[in-house]
């Protein structure tokens, strides 16, 4: 297993293969879990040539193909962007400027003159359109884990406030029962995605203990039936990190609101890969990382979304001087700042934060190496790519369309090349249920992935038997996909 992939594993509820995850040439018309075999037996060389030719034609017609040049890549097929995105070409030059000029020459003046102090909300506003949010609702900083803690505890505190004031709902058209007033029950339960990435569960459990709640793990499909007058908050993942299943954010959020509870969404595996629609669907709170499909770099800061009308009520469990209304007043008592700034805590990690800002230039049409030079000369507060070229960027809608095309094509190639019964697809076939990754179950998956990486196809492995392949449309092409499936087939044949 590559040392560039996530290595944390845990025992999770069994993931069952969905009835329509098997794949044939039409992909969505399949009905068996096991993939491959029939077409491979009919003549590998001819079929491989046909699919390779098709891949070349698809790459030629790809409107996003030019974005690949804005990343630092080699000859490997990199399908692990769902763990760590590739390096945007603009980042090294911009970070060099941050270190040498902003820090080295301007030193403390850069908090003002280089826009360091306002970076968390400025960069948050650049992430906002990628997750369907208006400006002023996202602040960048801290880790995903820390932001999940803030969001879950704040959600429970808002539920408590509703109970004290006897509100039946918590805004946005919700009609659920409140708690504690007029004999109504207290909302003493937090629901958490039972299939979640382990950290989310750990944090939710700690938040439940801190707030005196009971934590109840349920699968996303079970959420509507599990909701009730006891539910204070629900923490869900938009995309399952193991299987790539995309959960129905609009309908689940609506169900949570109908029950009078608060919805907290983890967007780590969806932001930058597909439309999210935070504002459109009335999501209360959301968190996400920036080092996957946003390509912010290892350990780049996460972000916190607080819906605008909830910001005056957002009571962070981690108040810090950066979220104080007068941070340099050094007052002994805390008075929260207005707006999304309430989500800040302490001094922001400027080096990684500004690397992220440069990485986001790819979406705006900047991001080439010349863009780093222009950004280095920009004035404070304008961002790394200000004034950079006139090249087109990318929309989330275009990225989503290519993502589905890439994963469809990959599954076709796997079905064509891989010996029958050798792998089983865990990722849903239906586009509405698929994120931007494909998960294949196979025997000896850990060893298979090591061999794939040695042959220049980089994905990752999840215990005990899952191969994950992430597709970042900004830099992955159809020829990459065909090669990955072909090498996978060859590797599986070689291991028996």
Buried (B, 14 or more C-beta within 10 A) or exposed (E): BBEBBBEEEEEBEEBEBBEBBBBBEEBEEBEBBBBBBEBBEEEBEEBBEEBBEBBBEBBEEBEBBEBBEBBEBEEBBBBBBBBBBBBBBBBBBBBEBBEEBBBEEBEEEBBEEBBBBBBBBBBBBBBBBBBBBEBBBBBBBBBBBBBBBBBBBBBBBBBBBBBEEEBBBBBBEBEBBBBBBEEBBBBBBBBBBBBBBEBBBBBBBBBBEEBEBEBBBBBBEBBBEBBBBBBBBBBBBBBBBBBBBBBBBEEBBBBBBBBBBBBBBBBBBBBBBBBBBBBEBBBBBBBBBBBBBBBBBEBBBBBBBBBBEBBEBBBBBBBBBBBBEEBEEEEEEEEBBEBBBBBBBEEBBBBBBBBBBBBBBBBBBBBBBBBBBBBBEBEBBEBBBBEBBEBEBBBBEBBBBBBBBBBBBBBBBBBBBBBBEBBBBBBBBEBEBBBBBBBBBBEEBBEBBBBBBEBBBBBBBBBEBBBBBBBBBBBBBBBBBBBBBBBBBBBBBEEE
